[in-house]
Each structure stands twice: as structure tokens, then as C-alpha cells.
Amino acid sequence: MGIATEKDYVKFFLDLQMGKEVTLYNFLNNEKMIMKGKLDNKNTNKERLKTGMVILDKLISEINEIGEKEVIEKYGR
């Protein structure tokens, strides 16, 4: 996992150019679900996954507090 900050996650999402079909909120929730599944795998770096999940939780919380557009503006530039 090369994504280590909130800014990295938002930039990664923007670089995927999924248009309006997938929101940042949905993307983050999907990423979190995937990471939870990977935690069950014995051959994964659990600390990196846990760190990633903390970042995802922070971004999701910020979206709930200030809105998706504002989070994208905050971290996407």
C-alpha cells in the first residue's frame, strides 16, 4: 500500500477519473471494506492496513462533517 496520507487517498481517487458515477464517500467505504477483508489474510502487513483504515475513517468522518466537495478541495490540490 503506497497510500499513506489523506491527501494520497483523495489524489488517487481523483486520478482514477471515475466521473460522477462513484463518489469519494463510496470509494472510501469500498476501500475500507476491502482492507477489512485483507486483515483476515495471514500474509498481509496488518499494521499498514490498520493505518490505512484510520486514514479512511478520518476522511469519511470529514465528509460527514463538512461535505465531500470541501474534502476534495482540502486534499485534492
Contacts in CASP RR format, 6 or more apart in sequence:
PFRMAT RR
TARGET T0000
AUTHOR 0000-0000-0000
METHOD contacts of the structure
MODEL  1
MGIATEKDYVKFFLDLQMGKEVTLYNFLNNEKMIMKGKLDNKNTNKERLK
TGMVILDKLISEINEIGEKEVIEKYGR
1 45 0 8 1.000
1 48 0 8 1.000
1 49 0 8 1.000
1 52 0 8 1.000
2 8 0 8 1.000
3 9 0 8 1.000
3 12 0 8 1.000
3 52 0 8 1.000
3 55 0 8 1.000
4 51 0 8 1.000
4 52 0 8 1.000
4 55 0 8 1.000
5 55 0 8 1.000
6 55 0 8 1.000
6 58 0 8 1.000
6 59 0 8 1.000
6 62 0 8 1.000
6 75 0 8 1.000
7 75 0 8 1.000
7 76 0 8 1.000
9 28 0 8 1.000
9 31 0 8 1.000
9 55 0 8 1.000
9 56 0 8 1.000
9 59 0 8 1.000
9 75 0 8 1.000
10 24 0 8 1.000
10 59 0 8 1.000
10 71 0 8 1.000
10 72 0 8 1.000
10 75 0 8 1.000
10 76 0 8 1.000
11 75 0 8 1.000
11 76 0 8 1.000
13 24 0 8 1.000
13 27 0 8 1.000
13 28 0 8 1.000
14 72 0 8 1.000
14 76 0 8 1.000
16 27 0 8 1.000
18 27 0 8 1.000
23 68 0 8 1.000
24 59 0 8 1.000
24 63 0 8 1.000
24 68 0 8 1.000
24 71 0 8 1.000
24 72 0 8 1.000
25 60 0 8 1.000
25 63 0 8 1.000
25 68 0 8 1.000
28 56 0 8 1.000
28 59 0 8 1.000
28 60 0 8 1.000
28 63 0 8 1.000
29 60 0 8 1.000
31 56 0 8 1.000
32 53 0 8 1.000
32 56 0 8 1.000
32 57 0 8 1.000
32 60 0 8 1.000
35 49 0 8 1.000
35 52 0 8 1.000
35 53 0 8 1.000
35 56 0 8 1.000
36 53 0 8 1.000
38 44 0 8 1.000
38 49 0 8 1.000
39 46 0 8 1.000
39 49 0 8 1.000
39 50 0 8 1.000
59 71 0 8 1.000
59 75 0 8 1.000
62 70 0 8 1.000
62 71 0 8 1.000
62 74 0 8 1.000
63 71 0 8 1.000
END
